[in-house]
């Protein structure tokens, strides 16, 4: 399998002197159910540090809608104020939607996922949204019927649920699991874990050789989701396909963690927020 070599793609993100925030895209991140607001905040901060022009959080837990006063760049909307999720997406008008961090699995979460799947634009699906796809066949059907493939970022357990198999089976043949995910969903897929794999319809699978065990901590996947959403948004005007943005996000995320460990930060105690900040340095070269 080919080794992932996506960092040269970051050169396409260089900004012209006359650049404005619209050139870098608007990212909408949906999630943050009660007790899980932190997941959405991590994804939002990662999107901000990865270069999104606008970063909007759609927080399902209204009580947590002001949980980030120290990060005023993040625009936070309470989902409860939007009775119709489809109208909310039309009103916010994002370039990229990422759904899943802290989303939960209840009916409210399902309605927001249904709206995201029906939305016509670049879409990133992670975490609880992946579990909802595995639980509800009509959502998986809606995913397959989208005019453009979404990007999915499952860990082995989420991949096992999507493929109706076991975590052990996924890990026993990760290359085959990646191929099965792409075929089953008609989407770009990142199978996370040691040496994460990236594949997509019509794309040769690639393996990320960067990364380290310090990344095995809650919230690290949320940072990848935010980074990917930001790169996908910038890619619309900087000539990056969603597959290319996915490849760049996976490698930048893993390499950021390796650089921190090389500096003596971790691996034990390495935090997702530290990785989000280091991603900025990786992208800027």
C-alpha positions as CSV (number, residue, x, y, z in Angstrom):
1,X,0.0,0.0,0.0
2,X,1.3,3.5,-0.9
3,X,2.6,5.6,2.0
4,X,0.6,8.8,2.5
5,X,2.6,11.9,1.2
6,X,0.1,14.7,1.4
7,X,2.1,17.6,3.0
8,X,3.0,19.2,-0.4
9,X,-0.8,19.9,-0.8
10,X,-0.5,22.5,1.9
11,X,1.3,24.8,-0.5
12,X,-2.0,25.3,-2.3
13,X,-3.4,27.0,0.8
14,X,-1.0,29.9,0.6
15,X,-3.0,33.1,0.8
16,X,-2.7,36.0,-1.6
17,X,-2.1,39.4,-0.1
18,X,-5.7,40.5,-0.9
19,X,-7.2,37.4,0.7
20,X,-10.3,37.7,2.8
21,X,-12.0,35.3,5.3
22,X,-14.5,34.2,2.7
23,X,-11.7,32.7,0.7
24,X,-11.0,30.2,3.5
25,X,-14.6,29.0,3.8
26,X,-17.2,28.7,6.5
27,X,-17.3,25.5,8.5
28,X,-20.3,24.3,10.5
29,X,-19.7,21.7,13.2
30,X,-22.8,20.0,14.6
31,X,-22.8,18.1,18.0
32,X,-22.3,18.9,21.6
33,X,-25.2,17.1,23.3
34,X,-25.5,17.3,27.1
35,X,-22.2,16.3,28.9
36,X,-20.4,16.2,25.5
37,X,-19.9,19.8,24.6
38,X,-16.1,19.4,24.9
39,X,-16.0,17.2,21.8
40,X,-17.6,19.9,19.7
41,X,-15.4,22.7,21.2
42,X,-12.2,20.6,20.4
43,X,-13.4,20.2,16.8
44,X,-14.1,23.9,16.5
45,X,-10.8,25.0,17.9
46,X,-9.0,22.6,15.5
47,X,-11.0,24.0,12.6
48,X,-10.0,27.5,13.6
49,X,-6.3,26.6,14.0
50,X,-6.4,24.7,10.7
51,X,-7.4,27.9,8.8
52,X,-11.1,28.0,8.4
53,X,-12.3,31.5,7.6
54,X,-15.4,31.1,9.7
55,X,-16.0,28.4,12.3
56,X,-19.6,27.9,13.6
57,X,-20.6,25.5,16.3
58,X,-24.2,24.2,16.4
59,X,-24.5,23.1,20.0
60,X,-27.3,20.6,20.8
61,X,-27.0,21.4,24.5
62,X,-28.3,24.9,24.9
63,X,-26.8,25.2,28.4
64,X,-23.4,24.7,26.9
65,X,-23.7,27.2,24.1
66,X,-21.5,29.7,26.0
67,X,-18.8,27.2,27.1
68,X,-16.0,28.8,25.1
69,X,-15.8,32.5,26.3
70,X,-12.0,32.4,25.9
71,X,-12.4,31.6,22.2
72,X,-14.5,34.5,20.8
73,X,-13.6,33.6,17.3
74,X,-16.0,30.6,17.5
75,X,-19.6,31.5,16.6
76,X,-21.9,29.3,18.7
77,X,-25.5,28.6,17.9
78,X,-28.0,26.7,20.1
79,X,-29.7,24.0,18.1
80,X,-32.9,24.4,20.2
81,X,-33.4,27.8,18.5
82,X,-33.8,26.1,15.1
83,X,-37.0,23.9,15.0
84,X,-36.2,22.9,11.4
85,X,-32.6,21.7,10.9
86,X,-32.8,22.0,7.2
87,X,-33.8,25.7,7.5
88,X,-30.9,26.2,9.9
89,X,-28.4,24.9,7.4
90,X,-29.9,27.1,4.7
91,X,-29.7,30.1,7.1
92,X,-26.1,29.5,8.2
93,X,-25.0,28.6,4.6
94,X,-21.8,26.8,5.4
95,X,-19.2,25.6,2.8
96,X,-18.6,22.4,4.8
97,X,-20.6,20.6,7.4
98,X,-19.0,18.3,9.9
99,X,-21.3,16.3,12.2
100,X,-20.7,13.9,15.0
101,X,-18.5,15.1,17.8
102,X,-20.6,14.7,20.9
103,X,-23.8,14.4,18.8
104,X,-25.5,11.7,20.9
105,X,-27.8,9.0,19.5
106,X,-31.3,10.4,20.3
107,X,-34.1,11.6,18.0
108,X,-32.7,15.2,18.0
109,X,-29.3,13.9,16.8
110,X,-31.0,11.8,14.2
111,X,-32.9,14.8,12.8
112,X,-29.8,16.9,12.5
113,X,-28.0,14.0,10.7
114,X,-30.9,13.6,8.3
115,X,-30.6,17.3,7.5
116,X,-26.9,17.1,7.0
117,X,-27.2,14.1,4.7
118,X,-29.8,16.0,2.6
119,X,-27.6,19.1,2.4
120,X,-25.8,19.6,-0.9
121,X,-22.2,20.4,0.0
122,X,-19.0,18.9,1.4
123,X,-19.8,16.7,4.4
124,X,-17.6,15.2,7.1
125,X,-19.1,12.5,9.4
126,X,-17.5,11.3,12.6
127,X,-18.2,9.8,16.0
128,X,-21.9,9.4,17.0
129,X,-23.1,10.2,13.5
130,X,-21.3,7.1,12.3
131,X,-23.1,5.0,14.9
132,X,-26.4,6.5,13.8
133,X,-25.6,5.5,10.2
134,X,-25.1,1.9,11.5
135,X,-28.3,1.9,13.6
136,X,-30.6,3.3,10.9
137,X,-30.6,1.8,7.4
138,X,-32.5,4.8,5.9
139,X,-29.7,7.1,7.0
140,X,-27.1,4.9,5.3
141,X,-29.2,4.9,2.2
142,X,-29.4,8.7,2.3
143,X,-25.6,8.8,2.6
144,X,-25.1,6.6,-0.5
145,X,-27.6,8.7,-2.5
146,X,-25.7,12.0,-2.0
147,X,-24.5,13.6,-5.2
148,X,-21.0,13.8,-3.9
149,X,-19.3,11.4,-1.4
150,X,-18.9,12.4,2.2
151,X,-15.7,11.8,4.2
152,X,-16.1,9.4,7.1
153,X,-13.5,9.1,9.9
154,X,-14.3,5.9,11.9
155,X,-12.1,4.3,14.5
156,X,-12.1,0.4,14.4
157,X,-15.2,0.1,16.7
158,X,-17.2,2.5,14.5
159,X,-16.0,0.7,11.4
160,X,-17.1,-2.6,12.9
161,X,-20.6,-1.3,13.5
162,X,-20.9,0.1,10.0
163,X,-19.8,-3.3,8.5
164,X,-21.7,-5.5,11.0
165,X,-18.6,-7.2,12.2
166,X,-16.2,-7.1,15.1
167,X,-13.4,-4.9,16.2
168,X,-11.1,-7.9,16.0
169,X,-12.0,-8.6,12.4
170,X,-11.4,-5.0,11.4
171,X,-7.9,-5.0,13.0
172,X,-7.0,-8.4,11.6
173,X,-7.2,-7.0,8.0
174,X,-7.3,-3.3,8.1
175,X,-6.7,-2.9,4.3
176,X,-9.7,-5.1,3.5
177,X,-11.7,-3.3,6.1
178,X,-10.9,0.0,4.4
179,X,-12.0,-1.4,1.0
180,X,-15.2,-2.7,2.5
181,X,-16.0,0.7,4.1
182,X,-15.5,2.5,0.8
183,X,-17.7,0.0,-1.0
184,X,-20.3,-0.1,1.7
185,X,-20.8,3.6,2.0
186,X,-19.6,5.0,-1.4
187,X,-17.6,7.5,0.6
188,X,-14.1,8.6,1.4
189,X,-13.0,6.7,4.5
190,X,-10.3,7.2,7.1
191,X,-9.8,4.0,9.2
192,X,-8.1,5.5,12.2
193,X,-5.6,3.7,14.4
194,X,-1.9,2.9,14.2
195,X,-0.9,3.9,10.6
196,X,-4.4,5.3,9.7
197,X,-5.6,4.3,6.2
198,X,-7.3,6.6,3.7
199,X,-9.4,5.5,0.7
200,X,-12.2,6.6,-1.5
201,X,-14.2,5.7,-4.6
202,X,-11.7,5.4,-7.5
203,X,-8.8,6.2,-5.2
204,X,-5.8,4.0,-4.4
205,X,-5.7,3.4,-0.6
206,X,-2.9,5.1,1.3
207,X,-1.3,4.5,4.7
208,X,-0.2,7.3,7.1
209,X,3.2,6.4,8.5
210,X,3.2,9.2,11.0
211,X,1.6,9.2,14.5
212,X,2.3,7.7,17.9
213,X,0.6,6.1,20.9
214,X,0.2,9.4,22.7
215,X,-2.7,10.1,20.3
216,X,-4.7,7.3,22.0
217,X,-6.8,9.8,24.1
218,X,-10.3,11.0,24.1
219,X,-10.8,14.1,21.8
220,X,-8.0,13.3,19.4
221,X,-10.5,12.3,16.7
222,X,-12.5,15.4,17.3
223,X,-9.4,17.4,16.4
224,X,-9.0,15.5,13.2
225,X,-12.6,16.2,12.3
226,X,-12.2,19.9,12.8
227,X,-8.9,20.0,10.9
228,X,-10.4,18.0,8.0
229,X,-13.5,20.3,7.8
230,X,-11.3,23.4,7.7
231,X,-9.0,22.0,5.0
232,X,-12.1,20.9,3.0
233,X,-13.5,24.5,3.3
234,X,-10.3,26.1,2.1
235,X,-10.0,23.5,-0.6
236,X,-13.1,24.8,-2.4
237,X,-11.1,28.0,-3.4
238,X,-7.6,26.6,-3.2
239,X,-8.1,23.6,-5.5
240,X,-8.1,20.7,-3.0
241,X,-10.6,17.9,-3.6
242,X,-12.3,16.4,-0.5
243,X,-10.1,13.4,-0.9
244,X,-7.0,15.5,-1.0
245,X,-8.1,17.5,2.0
246,X,-8.7,14.3,3.9
247,X,-5.3,13.0,3.1
248,X,-3.7,16.3,4.2
249,X,-5.7,16.4,7.4
250,X,-4.7,12.8,8.4
251,X,-1.0,13.4,7.8
252,X,-0.9,16.9,9.4
253,X,-2.8,15.6,12.5
254,X,-0.4,12.7,12.9
255,X,2.8,14.6,12.2
256,X,1.8,17.3,14.6
257,X,1.6,14.7,17.4
258,X,5.0,13.3,16.4
259,X,6.6,16.8,16.4
260,X,5.3,17.4,19.9
261,X,6.7,14.1,21.2
262,X,10.0,15.0,19.6
263,X,9.9,18.2,21.7
264,X,9.3,16.2,24.9
265,X,5.5,16.8,25.0
266,X,4.2,13.3,25.7
267,X,3.6,10.7,24.5
268,X,2.0,10.2,28.0
269,X,-0.2,13.2,28.7
270,X,-0.2,14.5,25.1
271,X,-3.5,16.4,24.7
272,X,-5.7,17.0,21.7
273,X,-5.6,20.7,22.2
274,X,-1.8,20.7,22.0
275,X,-2.1,18.8,18.7
276,X,-4.6,21.2,17.3
277,X,-2.2,24.1,17.9
278,X,0.8,22.2,16.4
279,X,-1.3,21.4,13.3
280,X,-1.2,25.1,12.5
281,X,2.6,25.0,12.4
282,X,2.6,21.9,10.2
283,X,0.3,23.4,7.7
284,X,2.3,26.6,7.5
285,X,5.5,24.6,6.9
